[in-house]
Amino acid sequence: MKHYAKRGVQSTAAMKAGMHRQTAAKYLGLGHGPVPEKRRGRRRPDPLAEIWPAAERWLWDAPELEAKALFEHLLGRQEAPEAQRALRTFQRRVLAWRRAQGAPKEVFFPQVREPGASLQVDWTSASGLGVVIGGSRWEGLLCHAVLPYSNWEWAIPCRSESMLSLRAGVQAALWALGGVPGKLQTDQSSTATHVLQRDTAKRGFNVEYLALCAHLGVVPCTINKACPHENGDIESAHGHLKRRLATHLALRGSGEFADEPAWARFVAEVCAGANALRSAKVAAERPCLRPLPPARYPEWEQTSVRVSSHSTVRVRQCAYSVPARLIGAILQARISEVELVLRHDGVEVGRYPRTIGRQARIDYRHVIASLVRKPGAFAGYLYREEMFPRTVFRQAYDRLRLADEPKADRDYLGLLLLAAERGEDEVAAALGGLLRAGGVPRPPAVEPLVGQRETAPPALATFTPELRSYDELIAEVGS
């Protein structure tokens, strides 16, 4: 309007104002610009009018109530046909009430991260990754360590949240990092702390945990109870690590590994690749780290156990078998996160991989001689399932039961005795061939087959083509 009053040209004024000339003509005719429309009132009755007064009283008395649960409660107490379809409206109104009149929420204060100040350690379940080791699904944990300043991380597979896995995980991280930070921070799990008095919730550090920290030269530190946000760096890193592992497993094309060391190497490679992207901040942390101690703190524990009349010892609530000649003897058990070694007078008498949970480890060779003399004990034997070292042995037992069930236990124990004397691989091969042929795998039928190898296919003479005949054919075709 100012430009039109100055120049008197309507089209030029519309162009300067950035509008169509017909729109400009309308405003010039009215003598004023656009007027904001007045806000319209509610077009329909309030659907929550019947229940909102009661809802507001509930919110004053119990502000923590969930909106949907409160809505369902009110509809169950009174008839309100208009409110039945207004759940989202009710939730929005509850949210507006809480922001206008509700109690203040807890404030979380971001902290300044100092280079090399601390190392956060925690465990996370990795069973959802679908890893298979040696044909069995792996249901273990990852002991995960993170530097809060640079987000440098390291992880190792482990079986449980224990002091042994803590020793192995922390030292694996520090030796991969090449230095020691000032603090070691964990949550208040029983691995690091214990209740000082039953009538109070105050907790103190475990002696084993303090010994590990003293050896490494770090200050032990824990977060407050039920406050995982105080370990926020590693809690957040858990999800990122597992997503990264799932991606690399997909790139690998398989989640199957030959053994646990192969799976541990894969986890280490993934962590090393992620840390390569954090090299700048890690370089700022390294000058703040102290040197590593001359040697690692022992990642194993030693205890004494007595061999029971079952020819087993119990270590960490799990049974392990030993030769029957040692019944009543005292053995030295050396326990690590990955294996158990049993010794008698310095001589190794058993070595077993540690298992997840309380699965027994029974070697049939240790008890088969006694079982053969007492075949009736096999049917109700506590560790009966451990007497099937391979699938082919279970198949042989099922075939024996179909053929002659009363004698199946005695015949199967004879097969196990044969495996102990002649070799498990040889007997398994003989059983496989006999089962494929449809025979009944009784010991007299299996024993002659043990040690026999399948005949090799006849060697075929090497074919050497005569090139002269091909030349003659080419000449005939050309003519």
ChimeraX attribute file (.defattr): number of C-alpha atoms within 10 A of each C-alpha:
attribute: neighborCount
match mode: 1-to-1
recipient: residues
	/A:1	17
	/A:2	8
	/A:3	14
	/A:4	16
	/A:5	10
	/A:6	9
	/A:7	11
	/A:8	12
	/A:9	11
	/A:10	18
	/A:11	16
	/A:12	14
	/A:13	22
	/A:14	19
	/A:15	12
	/A:16	11
	/A:17	13
	/A:18	10
	/A:19	12
	/A:20	12
	/A:21	16
	/A:22	12
	/A:23	11
	/A:24	21
	/A:25	15
	/A:26	13
	/A:27	14
	/A:28	14
	/A:29	9
	/A:30	10
	/A:31	9
	/A:32	10
	/A:33	11
	/A:34	8
	/A:35	6
	/A:36	6
	/A:37	6
	/A:38	6
	/A:39	6
	/A:40	6
	/A:41	6
	/A:42	7
	/A:43	6
	/A:44	6
	/A:45	8
	/A:46	13
	/A:47	17
	/A:48	20
	/A:49	12
	/A:50	16
	/A:51	19
	/A:52	18
	/A:53	11
	/A:54	12
	/A:55	19
	/A:56	14
	/A:57	11
	/A:58	15
	/A:59	20
	/A:60	13
	/A:61	10
	/A:62	10
	/A:63	16
	/A:64	12
	/A:65	11
	/A:66	12
	/A:67	20
	/A:68	14
	/A:69	9
	/A:70	18
	/A:71	20
	/A:72	12
	/A:73	12
	/A:74	19
	/A:75	14
	/A:76	10
	/A:77	9
	/A:78	10
	/A:79	12
	/A:80	16
	/A:81	12
	/A:82	14
	/A:83	20
	/A:84	13
	/A:85	12
	/A:86	15
	/A:87	15
	/A:88	11
	/A:89	14
	/A:90	21
	/A:91	16
	/A:92	13
	/A:93	15
	/A:94	23
	/A:95	14
	/A:96	12
	/A:97	13
	/A:98	16
	/A:99	12
	/A:100	9
	/A:101	12
	/A:102	15
	/A:103	11
	/A:104	8
	/A:105	7
	/A:106	6
	/A:107	6
	/A:108	8
	/A:109	6
	/A:110	6
	/A:111	7
	/A:112	8
	/A:113	12
	/A:114	13
	/A:115	21
	/A:116	23
	/A:117	17
	/A:118	23
	/A:119	26
	/A:120	23
	/A:121	25
	/A:122	22
	/A:123	25
	/A:124	21
	/A:125	18
	/A:126	20
	/A:127	14
	/A:128	11
	/A:129	17
	/A:130	15
	/A:131	20
	/A:132	19
	/A:133	18
	/A:134	11
	/A:135	11
	/A:136	10
	/A:137	14
	/A:138	22
	/A:139	19
	/A:140	20
	/A:141	20
	/A:142	26
	/A:143	28
	/A:144	24
	/A:145	30
	/A:146	23
	/A:147	24
	/A:148	22
	/A:149	19
	/A:150	20
	/A:151	18
	/A:152	24
	/A:153	25
	/A:154	28
	/A:155	26
	/A:156	24
	/A:157	27
	/A:158	27
	/A:159	20
	/A:160	21
	/A:161	19
	/A:162	16
	/A:163	21
	/A:164	21
	/A:165	25
	/A:166	25
	/A:167	22
	/A:168	22
	/A:169	24
	/A:170	24
	/A:171	19
	/A:172	19
	/A:173	24
	/A:174	18
	/A:175	13
	/A:176	13
	/A:177	18
	/A:178	13
	/A:179	19
	/A:180	25
	/A:181	24
	/A:182	18
	/A:183	18
	/A:184	21
	/A:185	22
	/A:186	23
	/A:187	22
	/A:188	21
	/A:189	14
	/A:190	15
	/A:191	18
	/A:192	23
	/A:193	20
	/A:194	16
	/A:195	15
	/A:196	12
	/A:197	10
	/A:198	8
	/A:199	7
	/A:200	8
	/A:201	10
	/A:202	12
	/A:203	17
	/A:204	14
	/A:205	18
	/A:206	15
	/A:207	12
	/A:208	15
	/A:209	16
	/A:210	16
	/A:211	12
	/A:212	21
	/A:213	18
	/A:214	13
	/A:215	14
	/A:216	25
	/A:217	18
	/A:218	19
	/A:219	14
	/A:220	18
	/A:221	18
	/A:222	19
	/A:223	14
	/A:224	13
	/A:225	13
	/A:226	9
	/A:227	11
	/A:228	14
	/A:229	13
	/A:230	18
	/A:231	19
	/A:232	13
	/A:233	18
	/A:234	27
	/A:235	19
	/A:236	11
	/A:237	18
	/A:238	23
	/A:239	12
	/A:240	12
	/A:241	23
	/A:242	17
	/A:243	13
	/A:244	16
	/A:245	18
	/A:246	18
	/A:247	14
	/A:248	17
	/A:249	18
	/A:250	11
	/A:251	9
	/A:252	10
	/A:253	9
	/A:254	12
	/A:255	17
	/A:256	19
	/A:257	18
	/A:258	11
	/A:259	12
	/A:260	16
	/A:261	14
	/A:262	13
	/A:263	19
	/A:264	16
	/A:265	13
	/A:266	17
	/A:267	20
	/A:268	20
	/A:269	14
	/A:270	18
	/A:271	19
	/A:272	15
	/A:273	10
	/A:274	17
	/A:275	18
	/A:276	11
	/A:277	11
	/A:278	14
	/A:279	13
	/A:280	11
	/A:281	15
	/A:282	20
	/A:283	12
	/A:284	14
	/A:285	20
	/A:286	17
	/A:287	12
	/A:288	16
	/A:289	18
	/A:290	16
	/A:291	15
	/A:292	18
	/A:293	13
	/A:294	8
	/A:295	8
	/A:296	15
	/A:297	16
	/A:298	11
	/A:299	17
	/A:300	17
	/A:301	13
	/A:302	13
	/A:303	11
	/A:304	13
	/A:305	17
	/A:306	17
	/A:307	21
	/A:308	17
	/A:309	11
	/A:310	13
	/A:311	20
	/A:312	26
	/A:313	22
	/A:314	15
	/A:315	16
	/A:316	8
	/A:317	11
	/A:318	15
	/A:319	18
	/A:320	21
	/A:321	24
	/A:322	26
	/A:323	16
	/A:324	19
	/A:325	10
	/A:326	17
	/A:327	16
	/A:328	15
	/A:329	11
	/A:330	16
	/A:331	23
	/A:332	19
	/A:333	23
	/A:334	17
	/A:335	21
	/A:336	20
	/A:337	22
	/A:338	18
	/A:339	13
	/A:340	20
	/A:341	18
	/A:342	23
	/A:343	16
	/A:344	14
	/A:345	9
	/A:346	9
	/A:347	10
	/A:348	13
	/A:349	16
	/A:350	16
	/A:351	16
	/A:352	16
	/A:353	13
	/A:354	20
	/A:355	17
	/A:356	13
	/A:357	13
	/A:358	12
	/A:359	14
	/A:360	19
	/A:361	18
	/A:362	21
	/A:363	19
	/A:364	23
	/A:365	17
	/A:366	17
	/A:367	19
	/A:368	21
	/A:369	16
	/A:370	11
	/A:371	20
	/A:372	19
	/A:373	11
	/A:374	12
	/A:375	18
	/A:376	12
	/A:377	14
	/A:378	17
	/A:379	9
	/A:380	8
	/A:381	12
	/A:382	10
	/A:383	14
	/A:384	13
	/A:385	11
	/A:386	15
	/A:387	20
	/A:388	17
	/A:389	15
	/A:390	12
	/A:391	11
	/A:392	17
	/A:393	21
	/A:394	15
	/A:395	16
	/A:396	25
	/A:397	23
	/A:398	14
	/A:399	19
	/A:400	22
	/A:401	17
	/A:402	12
	/A:403	15
	/A:404	12
	/A:405	14
	/A:406	11
	/A:407	13
	/A:408	20
	/A:409	21
	/A:410	20
	/A:411	23
	/A:412	26
	/A:413	23
	/A:414	20
	/A:415	25
	/A:416	25
	/A:417	21
	/A:418	19
	/A:419	20
	/A:420	16
	/A:421	11
	/A:422	14
	/A:423	14
	/A:424	19
	/A:425	13
	/A:426	17
	/A:427	25
	/A:428	21
	/A:429	18
	/A:430	22
	/A:431	27
	/A:432	16
	/A:433	16
	/A:434	18
	/A:435	15
	/A:436	8
	/A:437	9
	/A:438	9
	/A:439	16
	/A:440	19
	/A:441	25
	/A:442	22
	/A:443	18
	/A:444	11
	/A:445	14
	/A:446	20
	/A:447	18
	/A:448	10
	/A:449	16
	/A:450	20
	/A:451	14
	/A:452	11
	/A:453	10
	/A:454	8
	/A:455	6
	/A:456	6
	/A:457	6
	/A:458	6
	/A:459	6
	/A:460	6
	/A:461	6
	/A:462	6
	/A:463	6
	/A:464	6
	/A:465	8
	/A:466	8
	/A:467	8
	/A:468	9
	/A:469	10
	/A:470	11
	/A:471	10
	/A:472	11
	/A:473	11
	/A:474	11
	/A:475	10
	/A:476	9
	/A:477	7
	/A:478	7
	/A:479	6
